[in-house]
């Protein structure tokens, strides 16, 4: 994915590399730098410029829109020095970026003291501002989020945007889901690096997926579920059926996908090894009660309904995550509907990864909703499932039963 991006002369969307420590993020940045040394800037996780190839340092005259290259600066690949300063026009595409850097550097200079993170951001801005950018078309940044609060993460995300507008290709290695959200990273622009232990050997894997692959897969999933429904003669649930046909309206489908894929919840999931897919708010209410019961490396991702469980099961598996799917079977009652066809689709395709509540969460764990209403004298509107579940799972034994079942 990165190789295609770096060769593409029209794609200037920034790319993010995501992976655990030791998965090869820094190595990947260094390899790019090694392949394109003369036209690449590499900024380390300390906010310093890596220099293995000579880069001209300049003074900037924004009013005249020129770079002033001092006489003691070397030319690229040339050890001869000139006695005369060189004046070069700033390429128009870089003017907004340089104005942004200049403004933010001035802001830092007015501050009485700088934290470690603030100093780092100022240094990155200064590197960009004082480097002769005309021949530079790649910028690599290793973990720019270190030591930063949300305000200065926004400065970094703005800087990345201006770099992209300047037609500089940007590749960022990060551990920050918040930075991903601020930059509104598309799934096409993420490279996942994973470490796997196979036969006692460490294997490095690179995974990526495109939005077009997701759209095609959703169409195939919808067709598979509908075939099951027709074969078993299950009744149509209008709301569920409409969602399964979202892909037939490209504009609306894009909006739905963006709702999920451009959320901090999704970006957070990318930084975990084990993803537990849940339907909605009831399970999330338990998680809030049981933070200390959840093992490291596990993240609960809600698809806000059963319809989107299959596509995210496919997506997370596709990018190298280990998944557990937690659903209601919806087999209760006299009339079986589309929801049961979804259950059976998942049973066919993810049997080993599936945990099914029969027929639903409340009945599976003997949660007495009527008793809750009677006990607290509340009406139907107040006694929502998440609230009832929270009360039930206040009990440690009940929480233990839940985690024993899903694990």
ZAMARGU-4260 file (C-alpha; in steps of 0.2 Angstrom, whole numbers, plus 5000, padded with zeros to 4 digits):
<rodrens>
0) 5000/5000/5000 | 5014/5013/5005 | 5024/5008/4989 | 5009/5012/4978 | 5006/5028/4987
5) 5023/5035/4986 | 5024/5031/4967 | 5007/5039/4964 | 5008/5057/4958 | 4990/5062/4962
10) 4987/5054/4979 | 4992/5066/4993 | 4980/5059/5007 | 4991/5056/5022 | 4994/5038/5028
15) 4994/5031/5045 | 5004/5016/5051 | 4997/5007/5066 | 5004/4993/5076 | 5010/4988/5093
20) 5028/4991/5100 | 5040/4981/5090 | 5029/4978/5075 | 5040/4987/5063 | 5032/5005/5062
25) 5049/5014/5064 | 5058/5002/5053 | 5045/5005/5039 | 5048/5024/5041 | 5067/5021/5040
30) 5065/5010/5025 | 5056/5024/5016 | 5069/5037/5020 | 5082/5025/5014 | 5073/5023/4997
35) 5070/5041/4995 | 5084/5051/5005 | 5086/5067/4995 | 5067/5071/4994 | 5062/5065/5011
40) 5061/5072/5029 | 5060/5060/5043 | 5056/5067/5060 | 5059/5055/5075 | 5048/5052/5090
45) 5059/5064/5099 | 5054/5078/5087 | 5071/5078/5079 | 5076/5078/5061 | 5085/5062/5055
50) 5099/5068/5044 | 5108/5056/5033 | 5107/5066/5017 | 5111/5085/5017 | 5095/5096/5018
55) 5097/5114/5015 | 5093/5126/5030 | 5085/5142/5024 | 5078/5159/5030 | 5060/5162/5025
60) 5054/5179/5018 | 5035/5177/5018 | 5032/5194/5012 | 5043/5192/4997 | 5039/5174/4995
65) 5057/5168/4994 | 5069/5156/5003 | 5086/5164/5007 | 5099/5150/5007 | 5114/5156/5017
70) 5131/5155/5008 | 5138/5142/5020 | 5124/5130/5016 | 5129/5115/5004 | 5121/5111/4988
75) 5114/5094/4987 | 5128/5082/4984 | 5140/5096/4981 | 5154/5100/4994 | 5159/5117/4986
80) 5152/5132/4995 | 5146/5148/4988 | 5151/5165/4995 | 5134/5172/4990 | 5117/5169/4998
85) 5105/5161/4986 | 5087/5167/4984 | 5074/5155/4977 | 5055/5158/4975 | 5044/5148/4987
90) 5033/5136/4977 | 5015/5143/4979 | 5009/5126/4985 | 5020/5128/5001 | 5014/5146/5006
95) 4999/5141/5017 | 5010/5128/5026 | 5024/5140/5029 | 5012/5154/5035 | 5004/5141/5047
100) 5021/5136/5054 | 5026/5154/5056 | 5010/5158/5065 | 5011/5143/5077 | 5030/5146/5081
105) 5026/5164/5085 | 5013/5157/5097 | 5025/5146/5106 | 5038/5160/5107 | 5026/5170/5117
110) 5024/5157/5130 | 5034/5159/5145 | 5039/5140/5146 | 5036/5125/5136 | 5032/5107/5141
115) 5041/5093/5133 | 5027/5090/5121 | 5025/5108/5117 | 5044/5110/5114 | 5042/5094/5102
120) 5028/5102/5092 | 5038/5118/5091 | 5053/5109/5085 | 5044/5100/5071 | 5036/5116/5065
125) 5053/5124/5065 | 5061/5109/5055 | 5047/5111/5042 | 5049/5130/5042 | 5068/5131/5040
130) 5070/5117/5028 | 5071/5121/5009 | 5055/5112/5004 | 5055/5114/4986 | 5063/5097/4982
135) 5054/5089/4997 | 5039/5078/4993 | 5039/5066/5007 | 5037/5069/5026 | 5038/5055/5038
140) 5034/5057/5057 | 5036/5044/5071 | 5023/5045/5085 | 5020/5064/5084 | 5007/5063/5098
145) 5020/5059/5112 | 5018/5070/5128 | 5003/5080/5120 | 4986/5085/5126 | 4971/5087/5115
150) 4974/5105/5111 | 4992/5102/5104 | 4986/5086/5095 | 4974/5097/5085 | 4990/5108/5081
155) 4998/5092/5074 | 4983/5087/5064 | 4981/5104/5057 | 5000/5103/5052 | 4997/5087/5043
160) 4982/5094/5034 | 4993/5109/5028 | 5007/5097/5023 | 4994/5087/5012 | 4988/5103/5004
165) 5006/5107/5000 | 5006/5090/4990 | 5019/5083/5002 | 5016/5065/5005 | 5014/5062/5023
170) 5016/5045/5032 | 5013/5045/5051 | 5017/5031/5063 | 5006/5032/5078 | 4998/5025/5094
175) 4985/5038/5095 | 4967/5035/5091 | 4963/5053/5095 | 4975/5059/5081 | 4967/5047/5069
180) 4950/5055/5073 | 4956/5072/5072 | 4964/5068/5055 | 4948/5058/5050 | 4958/5044/5043
185) 4950/5033/5030 | 4951/5015/5030 | 4960/5015/5014 | 4974/5026/5022 | 4978/5014/5036
190) 4992/5001/5036 | 4991/4989/5050 | 5007/4980/5056 | 5005/4964/5067 | 5016/4953/5076
195) 5012/4934/5076 | 5020/4920/5084 | 5020/4905/5073 | 5029/4889/5077 | 5039/4899/5090
200) 5045/4911/5076 | 5040/4929/5076 | 5031/4934/5059 | 5028/4952/5054 | 5013/4955/5044
205) 5006/4970/5035 | 4987/4972/5033 | 4976/4984/5024 | 4959/4985/5016 | 4950/4997/5005
210) 4932/5005/5006 | 4928/4997/4990 | 4932/4980/4997 | 4921/4983/5011 | 4906/4988/5000
215) 4908/4973/4989 | 4909/4962/5005 | 4893/4970/5012 | 4884/4966/4996 | 4889/4948/4997
220) 4885/4946/5015 | 4868/4954/5012 | 4864/4942/4998 | 4870/4927/5009 | 4858/4932/5023
225) 4844/4935/5011 | 4846/4918/5004 | 4845/4910/5021 | 4830/4920/5025 | 4821/4914/5009
230) 4827/4896/5011 | 4820/4895/5029 | 4805/4906/5025 | 4808/4918/5039 | 4797/4933/5040
235) 4805/4950/5034 | 4809/4963/5047 | 4807/4979/5038 | 4820/4989/5048 | 4833/4976/5047
240) 4829/4972/5029 | 4832/4991/5025 | 4849/4991/5033 | 4854/4975/5023 | 4850/4984/5007
245) 4859/5000/5011 | 4873/4996/4998 | 4860/4999/4985 | 4860/5018/4989 | 4878/5022/4987
250) 4876/5040/4995 | 4867/5033/5011 | 4879/5018/5012 | 4894/5029/5012 | 4886/5040/5026
255) 4883/5024/5037 | 4901/5018/5034 | 4908/5035/5038 | 4898/5035/5054 | 4907/5019/5060
260) 4924/5020/5052 | 4928/5039/5056 | 4923/5037/5074 | 4936/5037/5089 | 4928/5020/5094
265) 4933/5012/5078 | 4951/5020/5078 | 4953/5014/5096 | 4949/4996/5090 | 4963/4997/5078
270) 4976/4997/5092 | 4970/4981/5101 | 4974/4963/5096 | 4957/4955/5102 | 4941/4963/5097
275) 4924/4958/5105 | 4910/4963/5093 | 4894/4967/5102 | 4877/4972/5096 | 4874/4988/5107
280) 4872/4997/5123 | 4867/4983/5135 | 4884/4974/5133 | 4893/4991/5134 | 4884/4994/5151
285) 4892/4978/5158 | 4909/4983/5152 | 4908/4999/5161 | 4905/4989/5177 | 4918/4977/5174
290) 4934/4986/5168 | 4945/4977/5180 | 4938/4960/5174 | 4943/4963/5156 | 4960/4956/5151
295) 4974/4967/5142 | 4973/4969/5124 | 4954/4966/5123 | 4942/4979/5116 | 4923/4979/5115
300) 4917/4986/5099 | 4898/4990/5097 | 4891/4989/5079 | 4875/4998/5085 | 4864/4983/5080
305) 4865/4966/5073 | 4865/4970/5055 | 4883/4977/5054 | 4891/4963/5065 | 4895/4952/5049
310) 4904/4966/5040 | 4914/4971/5055 | 4918/4952/5059 | 4925/4951/5041 | 4934/4968/5042
315) 4943/4965/5059 | 4948/4947/5053 | 4954/4954/5037 | 4966/4966/5046 | 4973/4953/5057
320) 4963/4955/5073 | 4957/4940/5083 | 4938/4942/5085 | 4924/4935/5097 | 4906/4939/5091
325) 4893/4941/5105 | 4874/4941/5099 | 4857/4936/5103 | 4850/4922/5093 | 4833/4930/5092
330) 4825/4913/5090 | 4812/4916/5104 | 4794/4919/5100 | 4782/4911/5087 | 4788/4921/5072
335) 4806/4920/5066 | 4813/4935/5056 | 4828/4941/5047 | 4838/4943/5063 | 4838/4924/5064
340) 4845/4923/5047 | 4859/4934/5052 | 4862/4923/5067 | 4863/4908/5055 | 4875/4917/5043
345) 4887/4920/5057 | 4885/4902/5063 | 4890/4896/5046 | 4905/4908/5044 | 4912/4911/5062
350) 4906/4896/5072 | 4922/4895/5083 | 4921/4914/5086 | 4903/4915/5091 | 4895/4917/5108
355) 4876/4916/5106 | 4863/4921/5120 | 4848/4911/5119 | 4836/4918/5114 | 4842/4935/5120
360) 4854/4942/5133 | 4841/4945/5147 | 4834/4928/5146 | 4851/4920/5145 | 4856/4927/5161
365) 4839/4927/5169 | 4838/4946/5171 | 4820/4949/5178 | 4815/4966/5170 | 4798/4965/5177
370) 4805/4963/5195 | 4817/4978/5192 | 4802/4989/5187 | 4792/4983/5202 | 4807/4985/5214
375) 4811/5003/5208 | 4793/5008/5203 | 4798/5014/5186 | 4788/5013/5170 | 4793/5005/5153
380) 4802/5021/5146 | 4814/5022/5161 | 4818/5003/5162 | 4829/5002/5147 | 4839/4986/5145
385) 4856/4994/5149 | 4850/5001/5165 | 4843/4984/5171 | 4859/4976/5165 | 4869/4988/5175
390) 4860/4983/5191 | 4861/4965/5188 | 4880/4966/5184 | 4883/4976/5200 | 4885/4958/5207
395) 4903/4951/5205 | 4896/4933/5202 | 4885/4939/5188 | 4899/4948/5180 | 4910/4932/5182
400) 4896/4922/5174 | 4896/4934/5159 | 4915/4933/5156 | 4916/4915/5158 | 4902/4913/5145
405) 4910/4924/5132 | 4928/4917/5135
</rodrens>
